[in-house]
Amino acid sequence: MGAVLLFNISDLRKIAIIRLLAYRYGIRLLEVDPEQQNQTIDRLLKDPDGKALPCPDPFQDEMMVMHDLSGEAFHAFLDTLRREGKSVKLKAVVTDHNRKWTALHLHRELLAEAMTMSKRRK
């Protein structure tokens, strides 16, 4: 079963769209508490309520991490959010490589990637 980890999504319309898409495609939706950002992506997927040391300096950016989505569901998430003007800036797909990273580490990597892409566009 696919899953989507959500970090710091507070826009109610965006949350409603994401919940509807998750329901439609049978995707498990996990809203991650900022205090859990020091856990690995793998652990968040397997044990979202697991106890860990609180994260001392959580990030505030919106981030969405998608795991094991069908191509149809993946494109529906991205296309629907974009069409509704509610995209999430930092997005990732879980890979064998990044699943061992903490959410904090993944966030840093996505920010660095976004900055690199922004520089290339200029």
C-alpha positions in Angstrom: 0.0 0.0 0.0 1.3 3.4 -0.9 1.9 6.1 1.7 2.4 9.9 1.8 4.3 11.6 4.6 3.2 15.2 5.2 5.3 17.8 7.0 4.0 21.2 8.1 1.0 21.4 5.8 -1.3 23.9 7.4 -3.4 25.1 4.4 -6.8 23.6 5.0 -7.7 23.5 1.3 -4.4 21.8 0.4 -5.0 19.2 3.2 -8.5 18.5 1.9 -7.2 17.9 -1.6 -4.5 15.6 -0.3 -6.9 13.7 1.9 -9.4 13.2 -1.0 -6.6 11.9 -3.3 -5.3 9.6 -0.6 -8.8 8.2 -0.1 -9.5 7.9 -3.8 -6.2 5.9 -4.4 -6.2 3.9 -1.1 -3.0 5.7 0.1 -2.1 5.9 3.8 -1.7 9.5 4.8 0.7 10.2 7.6 0.9 13.8 9.0 4.3 14.0 10.8 4.7 16.0 13.9 7.6 18.4 13.9 9.1 16.6 16.9 9.4 13.4 14.8 11.6 15.0 12.1 14.7 13.4 13.6 13.4 9.9 12.7 14.3 8.1 9.5 11.9 8.1 6.6 11.7 4.3 6.9 10.8 4.4 10.6 8.1 7.1 10.0 6.6 4.8 7.3 6.7 1.7 9.5 6.0 3.1 12.9 4.6 6.7 12.6 3.6 6.8 16.3 6.9 5.5 17.5 8.6 7.3 20.4 11.9 9.1 19.7 13.9 11.9 21.2 12.2 15.2 20.4 13.7 17.1 17.4 15.6 20.1 18.8 15.3 22.3 15.7 12.5 21.2 13.4 12.1 22.7 9.9 9.0 24.8 9.1 8.8 24.3 5.3 6.1 22.2 3.8 7.4 18.8 2.6 5.6 15.8 1.0 7.3 12.4 0.8 5.6 9.8 -1.4 6.2 6.0 -1.1 5.1 3.2 -3.3 2.5 5.2 -5.3 1.2 3.9 -8.6 2.1 6.1 -11.6 -1.5 7.2 -11.8 -1.7 8.2 -8.1 1.7 9.9 -8.3 0.6 12.1 -11.2 -2.8 12.7 -9.7 -1.2 14.1 -6.6 1.1 16.4 -8.5 -1.3 17.5 -11.2 -4.3 18.1 -9.0 -2.3 20.2 -6.4 -0.7 22.2 -9.2 -4.0 22.7 -11.0 -5.6 23.9 -7.7 -2.7 26.3 -7.1 -1.8 24.3 -3.9 1.6 22.7 -4.8 4.1 21.6 -2.1 7.5 23.1 -2.8 9.6 20.3 -1.3 8.6 16.8 -2.6 10.4 13.5 -2.7 9.9 9.9 -3.6 11.2 7.3 -1.2 14.2 5.4 -2.6 16.5 2.7 -1.1 19.1 5.5 -0.6 16.9 8.2 1.2 14.8 5.9 3.3 17.6 5.7 5.8 17.9 9.5 6.1 16.1 11.4 8.8 13.4 13.8 7.7 15.8 16.6 8.6 18.5 15.3 6.3 16.0 14.8 3.5 14.8 18.3 4.0 18.3 19.7 3.8 19.0 17.7 0.6 15.7 18.9 -1.0 16.5 22.6 -0.2 20.0 22.2 -1.7 18.5 20.7 -4.8 15.9 23.4 -5.1 18.6 26.1 -4.8 20.7 24.4 -7.5 17.7 24.2 -9.8 16.8 27.8 -9.2 20.4 28.9 -10.1 20.3 26.9 -13.3 17.0 28.6 -14.3 18.6 32.1 -14.0 
